[in-house]
Amino acid sequence: MRPMAQMAMVMNLDKCIGCHTCSVTCKQAWTNRSGTEYVWFNNVETRPGQGYPRQYEDQEKWKGGWTLNKRGNLALKGGGRVSKLLHIFSNPKLPSIQDYYEPWTYNYSTLTDAPAQQHIPVARPKSLITGNDMKITWSANWDDDLGGSIDHGHKDVMLKNLGDKVKFEFEQTFMFYLPRICEHCLNPSCVASCPSGAIYKRSEDGIVLVDQDRCRGWRMCVSGCPYKKIYFNHKTGKAEKCTFCFPRIEVGQPTVCAETCVGRLRYIGLMLYDADKVLEAASTEDDHDLYEAQRGVFLDPLDPHVIRESERAGIPRDWILAAQQSPIWALINTFRVALPLHPEYRTMPMVWYIPPLSPVVDIIRDTGHDAEDGRNLFAAIEALRIPVEYLAELFTAGDTAPVESVLRRLAAMRSYMREITMGRPADESLAAAVGMTGEQVQDMYRLLAIAKYDERYVIPPAHAEQAHSLEELATECSRDFDRGPGMGGSGPFGEGSGAPTPITVENFQMLRDRQTSDTASATTSTHGRVNLLNWDGHGKPAGLFPGSDVSQPDQPDQPD
């Protein structure tokens, strides 16, 4: 046994309303820089849908992730070292900018500076890459809310194995939202694909990062990642990806996407796993067995033997305690309602999902049965508007049994808690029907429905003895607009320890100046510009008013 710690996330898709707040805040914090206009470390997809980049799940085309060779050993689907050397200067397995989208802005000065005239002036879209006029045909959320429609639904790669099971008629259409970030896998194919060794997995918490100094821009990592969550900055010539907001994690704070999530659907916690079992689990022959194989990799943090071995491996005691209190462990192994995204890629992803439970009351009522009777819920699982087969294609490599088990547990929880809410005795048979006790059902309800902040995010801070190495990592993995560490205004030691954050919204001229500059960043000065997101509300921030260069303190009231 070789215990290691891994930060992980679970998202409850029943709560996602597709507001994209997570995407916007992540964009403002991490990719508000030149060369990353098309980059979304966090994005929310409408499913069924094409995803971002378009049809990224088609691994027959993109060759991402791992596969088993003829000898039953793991091998990169995109080829080994020889293949990569042959294509190192011309990588054919890359999404084009059209698969992402060509980012654009508008020349707003056409509207604000136009003289009085008979017709309303038009601000035409301008490409952020070429600066020329362009026609908008696609973007990251172009088919938002239209994923299950006739026009867009058939473009989903996951539907090719379902045949006639899914019909996109108006009365039968379905959709749900799928937020995505980097999976920070236990067996990351992006790390194995990098010729320069720039991508690495941190030993202390499992977060996968890119060393910007070592990256040579080969972009093999983009091809190797089956989730297509690594991007190329065309201004710096470097690869970039979701960092799991490691400067925040190191001080015990959740990621920006989780902190700002309107639906409170994200859970973050620590998991202990046996590093010696990862290769064996990823090499499981049958794709349907990969879900259970990965669950077998996780270690029970309450097991005395695991605790002893973890301490011997150097895992701090408070980290072990955090693993025992982890909501991730509870959702994956205790309640067993969370599932991995595309386990068939064999990367052992560490961002898991609770599948959505479609409304079942109408389905039961239409059959003439009592829709409020919990005993009728289980019979309706196979008739849900969101087909179980589609969810299985996403989360269990096509195996419907684990998905049905999860949906039955969620349905049982709803019915069980309804009895209590209505003042009636709890029906223990509902809990027993899904292999749980009434106490477990109530614990699961608390975690999924009313869990407080410190129950959803159990994040142990980094230790003082790790400070020096963590500071170096922050510098290497800088995502700032210049060379400062951390997330814009936040450095590795919290808010305000990094460099000033550039303004979030820029006009076309500012963006054009940055794009046409000879340096990676057009300017390191924020003179004449102000970011109100960083203003504490006291005094007058510099740049807010013409001729104001310094922040003025609040003036005391003058006597009459």
N, C-alpha and C positions, 0 to 999 in steps of 0.2 A: 504494500500500500504506500502510495506517495501522495498525501493530501496536499491540495492547493486551494486557494481561495479565488472566487470569481464573482465579480459584480454582475447582476442579472436584472432583467426587467420583465414584467408581465403586464399585458394590456387587456383590459376587459372590453371587448368589442360591443357588448350590450350597451355601453355607456357612450360610445363615440357618436357625436352628432355632426361630424364633418365640418367643424367651424374653422379648422386650419390655424387656430391660435398657436399650437405647438410649432407648426411650420414657420409662421411669421416670426415668432420670438427666437427660434433657432437661427433663422436667416439673419436677423438683426444682430445676434450675438456672435455668429461664427463666420458667415459667408457674405458679409456686407463689404466686400473688397473687390478691387479690380481683378478680373479673370475668373470670378466665381459667380457671375450674374446668373448663370443657368444652374447653379449647384443648389441642391436642397438636401442637406444632411438628414432632415426629417421631412417627410411628405405624407400626405393622406390620400390614399387611392380609393376610388369608388369601385367596388367589385359587384358583379363582373365588370371587367374593364381591361384596358391595355396595360395599365401600370406606367411607371416612370423609371427608366426610359421605356419606350413602347415595347411591349412584349418581351420584357427582360427575362421572363420565366422560360422562354424557349431555349433550352440548353442544347438542343440539336443544332441550333444556329450559333449561339454564343459560346458554347463549350466551357461553361463555368462549373465550378465545384469539382467533386471527386467522382470516380467511377471504379469499379472492380475490374482489373485486367483478367486475362485468361487464366492466370495462376491464382486468382482470388485475392490479389494484393491491391491495396489502394493506389490509384494513379490519378494524376490530374487529367481531367477530361480534355483540357486544351493541349496536352502533350507535355513531355518531359523536357530535360535540359537541352537535348539536341534540337528538338523542334523549336524551342525558344531562341536558341542561338541562330537558327536559320532565318527566323523572322524577327530578330531583335530590332532591326531598322525599319521593318514594315510589318506591323501587326495587323493581320486581316480580320481579327475577331473583335472589333471595337464598334460600339454604337456610334453613329454619326451625330452631328449636332441636330440633324432633323429628328433623330430618335429621341433626343432630349427635347429641345426646342431652341430656336434662335431667340435669345433674350432681346427685349426691346424696351424703349421708353418713348416719351412724347416730347416734342418741342413746345413746351407750355408757353414760352414767350410769344408764340404765334397768337395765343389767346389773350395774354395779359398786356402785350405791347401793341396790338393791332389798333389802328385808328378806327374811328367810327365809319361804318360802311353799311351798305344795304344788306349784305349777306353775312351770316355768322361765319367767322374764320374757323378753319379746321386744323387741329393739331395732328398731323399724320404720324403714324408709328415709325420710329427710327431704330434701326438695328444697333444694339450695343456692341456688336462685333465689327461691323463695317461702317456704321454711321450713316448708311444710306436709307432711303425710304424702303419699306418692306410691307409685304402682305402677311398678316397674321393667320396662320393655318393650324397651329398646334402649340400647346403649352403643357406644363406639368399637370394641370388640372382641367384640361380642355373638355374632357367628357365627364366632369364632375356632376354627380347626381343623374347621369344618363347611362351609367354602366350597364344596367339591365334592360336598356331599350333595344328595339329592333335594329337601330342604326349602329350601335356600338357593341352590343353584347356578344355577337358572334366573333369579335376580334380577340376575345380573351383566350389565351393559350390553354387555360385550365379546362375549357369546355370541350376540347377535342376528344376527350375520353368519355364524355357523358352521353353522347349520341342524342337521342330524342328525349332524354330525361328532362332537360331544361328547354322550355318553350317560351320564347319572348313575345307572347301575346300580351295585350294591354292588361287584361285582368290577372295574368299570371306572372307579370314581371316582378323581379325582386332586386334588391341592392342592399349593400351595407358598406361601412367605411373600414378601411384597413390602414392604420398609421404604420409607417415603417421607418426604422433607423438601421444603422449598422448592427449586425447580429452579435458582434464580438465573440465569434465562435470559439469553441474549444479546439477545433481542428481547422483553422482558417486556411482556405485555399489561396487567399490573396497573399498570405505570408510565404507560402511555398512557391508562389508564382513569381515573386520579386527577384530579378537577377542580381540586384545590388544589395539585397538584405536590408532595405530601408524600412520595411514594415515588420513590426515585432509585436509580441504579446507580452505585456508587463507581467512579471512573475508575481508581484504582490497582490494584484487585483484582477488580472486577466483582461484588462482593457487593451484593445488593439490600436496601435498608433503608428504614425508615419514619421520617421526621422527625416526632417526636411533637408538636413545637411547631406545625407547619404543618398537621397532620392535622385535618380538620373533621368526621370521622365520616360522610362521605357513603356509604361502603361500596360505591362503584363498583368499587373494587379487588377486593373479594370476588367480585363478579359477573364481573369481567374475567379473573380467574385461572382457567384451565381445570382446574388441579390442586386448586383450593379450599384453598390453603395460606396464605391470609390470613384472619385472624380479627378479630372485633370485640369489644373489651373493653367490656362494658355498664356498667362502673363508671366508667371514664375517658372513654368516648365516643370512643376512638381505635382505629385499626387496628393490629394487631400481626402479626408473622410471624417465621419462622425467620431468624436473623441470621447463620447459618453460624458462630456463636460467634466473631464478629470480634475480641473482646478477646483470645481465645486465639490466633487466627490471627496477630494482629499481633505476638505474641511467639514465633511459630514453633511453637505447640502445635496439635494437631488438635482438631477439634470434640469436644464432650462425648460425643455419640452414637458417634463413631468411637473415642474413647479407651476407652470402657467396653464396647465391643462384645465379647461373649463369643466369637463365631465368628471374629473378626478378618477380617470380610468387607468392610470399608470401606477404600478407598484415597483419599488426598487429595493433590493436586498442582496445579501451576501449568500453565496452557496459554496459548500465544500465539496470537492470532487476528487476522485482518485485518478491522477494523471496517468497511471500505468494502465488504466482500462480504456482510455480514450481511443487508441488505435484499434483495439479489439472491437469496441462498440461501433466505430465508424466503418469497420470492415464486415459488419453483419451482412450476410448474403441476401436475405429477403428484405426488400424495402419496407414491407409492412412491419417488420420487427425492429426497425431503427428507433421508433419512439420509445419502446420499452427498453431497448439497449441503452439509450441515453439516460433514461431514468435510473438504470442500474449503475451508471457512472457516479451519480451523486451519493455523497456520504451522509449518513444520519448524524447531525450535529449533537444529538443527545446520547449517542452511543459512547460509553466510557472508553472503549478501545479507540474510536475515532478521535476523541478528545485528546487522549494521550499521544497518539501519533501526530496529530495536528500541532500540539505544543512542541513535540520533538522536531517537527519540520520547520519550526520558527514562526508559526502563525500566532499572533498575539492573543492573549486570553480574552480581551474585550472583543476581538474579531470573532472568536468562537462563540461568545455569548450573542453577538449580533446574528450569527448564522442560525443559532437556536431560535431567535425571535423573528427570523426573516419571513416576510409575507410570501416570498418566492417559494421557499421550501413548503410552506403551508399549501399554496395554490397548486404546486406541481405534484408533491408527494403525499401530503396529508389529505387534502380534499380531492385531488386528482381532477381538476377542472381546467388546467392550462395545458396547451399543446404547442409544439414547436412549429415554426413556419418552414415548410418544405424540408423535412428530414431526409428526403431522398437525395439531397445534394451532398449529404455525408460530411457536412462541415461542423456538425454538432452545435447548432445555433443556441444562443443564450438570451434571446428576446422571444418570449413565449406569449401565447394568446389564449384568452377565454373566448370560444366561438359564440357568435350571437344566437340567442334563442328567439326565433320569430314569434309574433303574437299567435297564441294557440286558442284563445277563447272563441274567436269566430269560427275556426275550423271545427271545434267540437260542437258548437251550437248548430252549425249547418248540418251536422249528422243527426240532429234530433236528440242529443244527449245533454245532460246537465253540464254546462261549461264551467261551473264553479266546483264541481266534484273532482277532487284531486285524483281519484282513481281513474278518471278518463284522460288525464294528461298524457300518460305514457303511450297510449294508443295513437296519439296525434303526432308523435315525434316524426314518423316517416312521412307525414303529409304536410310538413311545414313549408311555408312559402320559400324559404331558403333551403334548397335541397341538401340533405345530409351528404350526398355524394359530392357535391361541389365543395363543401367544407372539408371533406376528407381529402380531396385533391390538394387543398392548401396545406393542411395541418398533419395529415397522417399518411401521406404517399398513397392515398386512395383507399385505405382501410377504413370502413365505416363504423366498425365496432367501437373504437375508442371515442369517436365523435358522438355516437348515440349514447354512450355511457355518460359523457359530459352533459349532454343536453337533458338526459333524464335526471341527473343530479340537480341541475339548475331548475328544472320544472318542479321537482320534488321540494326544493327549497322554497320556491314561490308559494306552492300550495300549503306547505307546512306552516310557513310564517303567516299566511292569510288567516288560517284558523286561529292562531294566537291573536292576531290583530283584531279579529272580529269578536274576541272574547270567548271563543269556544275552546274546548280542550284540544290540545295538540294531538294530531293523528300520528302516533309512532310508527304505524305500518308504512307510511309514506317514506320515512327515513330508512326503515329496514329494507324496503323494496329496492333501494339503491346502495345497499351495503353500508349505511351510515347510522349513527345514533342521533337522537333528537338534539343532544348537546352539540354534536359535531355540526349538525345543520344550522343551529343557531350561531355557532362560531363562524361558520362560512358566511352566513348572512351578515354578521357584523363586519367582517373583513370586506365583503363585496359591496355593502350598501352604506354603512355608516362609520367606517373606520376613520379615525382621526389621523392627523398629519404624521405623527410619530409612529403610527401603526402601518401606514402605507409606505413610509420611507424609513427603513432601518439601515442606516449607512454609518459604519464605524469610521471615524476620521483617521488620517494617516498619523503615524507615530513620529515623535520628534527625532528619533534616530534615523528616520528615512528622509529627513528634510533636505539634506544635501543632494541626494540622488534625485529626489522629486523636483528640486529646483532646476537641475540640469535637464531633466526630461521636459519640463515646461518650456525651456528655451529651445530645445531641439524641435519640439512639436508645436512651435508657435503658430497661432492662427490670427495674429493681430495684423492690422493694416500696414505696419512697418516691421520692426524687429522685436518689439516687446513681447514678453510671454503672456500667455493666457487669453482670455476672451475679451478683447477690446479693453473696456474699463476695469475688468476684473482680472487680477493676476493669480498666481498660485496660492496667495495667502488671503484671498477674499476680495471683496468689493473695494475698488479704489487703488489696488496695488499694481495695476497694469498701466499701460499708456492710455491717454484720452481716447475715447471712442469717436470715430468720425461721424458726421451727420448721417442719419439714416436715409433721408429722402433728398436726392440731388436733382437739379434740373438737367436738361439735356446737355447744356454747355459744359457743366461740371463733369458729367459722365464722359463726354467726348474728349475733354482734356485728359482725363485719366486714361482713356483707351489709347490715345495717340501719343502718350508720353513714352520716353525712352527707358524709363525705370519701371520697376514692378509696381511702385506706388507713385502716383503723379505728384503728390505733395505729402509732406509730413506735418504740415502746419494746419491748424484748425482756425487760423485768424479769420475773423469775420463770420464764423459759422458757430452754431450752438446746437447741441443735442439736448433737448429738454428732458429726454428720458433719464439723463444723469443729473438733473437739477434737483436739489433737495427742497426747493420752495422758499429758500431764504435769500434775501438780497436780489440783485439783478445779475443774472449770468452774463459773462462776457460775450459780446456779439449779438445780444438780444435786441439792442437798440443801436441805431447808427452812431458812430463815434464813441461807443462804449467798448473799451478794451479790457477792463478789469472788473471783477465782481465787486459790487458795492454792498457793504453791510446795511442791514436794516437801520433806518434812521429813527431815533426816539421821537416820540410825540413832542412837539414844541408847545410850551405854555402859552396860554392866551395873553 
